[in-house]
Amino acid sequence: MQVADRADLTPAELVARLERVAPRVVRQRRRMPGVMRSLVRMKVDGPVEERWRLGYLVDTIYLRDLWMHRIDACQALGRQPVLTPDHDGRIVADVVGEWARRHGQRFTLELTGPAGGRFVAGDGGETLVLDAIDFCRLLSGRSVGEAPTHPLLATIVPF
């Protein structure tokens, strides 16, 4: 629907619109009172059924969702995303942290590619090696038709 609504805009018009809207959205997020971020909770369903704090939704899920849409768009267009350790690596590291908290097991995770890194929790855990983007796509449920190759990779992380 969003694509269809903007189909008549040129790339320059899309960029101009984003440049106009983005600063306002960022300001509104920053102005959100801390009490709202922590006390307002909402029920979510699929891929997990949980209650999320508004702050988690706004600060974490929206960021991951937008990032993953960028990856999805690149894949749909047959283009390689431009990834950097400073930007994309930070998002991937956040996903790894939540993944580790959700499953609570020991592991060594070696994620390849510019957004990758080496992550360890505890001693003696199994070593998993895969591409950082594939890891995120798998945990988000976007790897349609691909079964996790290890039980820990079946741990869902919301995007």
C-alpha positions in Angstrom: 0.0 0.0 0.0 2.8 2.5 0.9 4.5 1.7 -2.4 1.3 2.2 -4.4 0.6 5.5 -2.6 3.9 6.9 -3.7 4.3 5.2 -7.1 3.9 8.5 -9.0 6.8 10.2 -7.1 10.3 10.5 -8.5 13.3 9.3 -6.5 14.1 13.0 -5.8 10.6 13.7 -4.5 10.8 10.6 -2.3 14.1 11.8 -0.8 12.8 15.4 -0.3 9.7 14.0 1.5 11.9 11.9 3.7 14.2 14.8 4.5 11.1 16.8 5.5 9.4 14.2 7.6 12.4 12.4 9.3 13.5 15.3 11.6 10.0 15.7 12.9 9.6 12.0 13.6 12.9 12.0 15.5 11.9 15.0 17.5 8.6 13.4 18.5 10.4 10.2 19.6 12.8 12.2 21.7 10.0 14.2 23.4 8.1 11.1 24.5 8.1 11.2 28.3 10.2 8.5 30.0 7.2 7.5 32.1 5.2 6.7 28.9 8.2 4.7 27.5 8.3 2.5 30.5 4.8 2.3 31.8 2.7 2.1 28.7 2.6 -1.6 27.6 0.9 -3.1 24.7 0.0 -6.7 23.8 1.6 -8.0 20.6 1.0 -11.2 18.7 3.1 -12.9 16.0 5.8 -13.9 15.7 5.8 -13.7 19.6 2.9 -13.1 22.0 4.2 -10.7 24.6 3.5 -7.4 26.2 6.0 -4.7 25.1 6.8 -1.4 26.7 6.2 1.5 24.4 9.9 2.4 24.6 10.9 -1.0 23.4 8.6 -0.7 20.4 9.7 2.8 19.5 13.4 2.6 20.2 14.1 -1.0 19.2 11.4 -2.6 17.0 10.9 0.3 14.7 14.6 0.6 14.1 15.0 -3.1 13.4 11.9 -3.1 11.2 13.1 -0.2 9.1 16.6 -1.8 8.8 15.2 -5.1 7.8 12.9 -3.5 5.2 16.1 -1.9 3.7 17.6 -5.4 3.5 14.4 -6.8 2.0 14.3 -4.0 -0.6 17.9 -4.7 -1.7 17.2 -8.4 -2.0 14.0 -7.7 -4.0 16.0 -5.4 -6.4 18.9 -7.9 -6.7 21.3 -5.4 -5.1 23.8 -5.9 -2.4 23.1 -3.6 0.6 25.9 -1.3 1.7 26.7 -2.5 5.2 29.1 -1.0 7.8 30.3 -2.3 11.1 29.5 1.0 12.8 25.9 1.2 11.7 24.7 -2.3 10.7 27.0 -4.1 13.0 25.5 -2.2 16.0 22.0 -3.3 15.0 23.1 -6.9 14.5 24.9 -6.9 17.9 21.6 -5.7 19.5 19.8 -8.5 17.8 22.4 -11.0 19.1 22.0 -9.7 22.6 18.3 -10.1 22.6 18.6 -13.5 21.0 21.0 -14.6 23.8 18.6 -13.3 26.5 15.7 -15.1 24.9 17.3 -18.6 24.7 19.6 -18.3 27.7 22.1 -20.9 26.5 25.9 -20.8 26.1 27.2 -20.2 22.6 29.9 -18.9 20.4 28.5 -17.1 17.4 30.6 -16.0 14.5 28.7 -13.8 12.1 30.4 -13.1 8.8 30.2 -10.0 6.6 30.6 -6.3 7.3 27.8 -6.3 9.9 29.2 -9.4 11.7 31.3 -10.1 14.6 32.2 -12.7 17.2 29.9 -13.1 20.2 30.4 -15.5 23.1 28.1 -16.4 26.1 29.6 -18.7 28.7 32.1 -21.5 28.2 31.7 -24.7 26.2 28.7 -23.6 24.1 28.4 -24.8 20.5 29.9 -22.6 17.8 27.6 -21.3 15.1 29.0 -19.6 12.0 26.8 -17.8 9.4 26.3 -14.5 7.6 25.1 -11.7 9.8 22.2 -10.8 7.5 21.2 -14.4 7.1 21.2 -14.7 10.9 18.8 -11.7 11.2 16.6 -12.9 8.4 16.3 -16.3 10.0 15.5 -15.0 13.5 13.0 -12.6 12.1 11.1 -15.4 10.3 12.0 -13.9 6.8 14.0 -17.0 5.6 10.9 -18.7 4.1 11.5 -22.3 3.4 14.8 -22.5 5.3 14.7 -24.5 8.5 17.1 -23.5 11.2 20.3 -25.6 11.2 20.6 -25.5 15.0 17.9 -25.4 17.7 19.2 -22.0 19.0 18.5 -20.5 15.6 14.8 -21.3 16.0 14.7 -18.6 18.7 12.5 -15.8 17.4 13.7 -12.2 17.8 11.1 -9.6 16.9 11.8 -7.1 14.1 
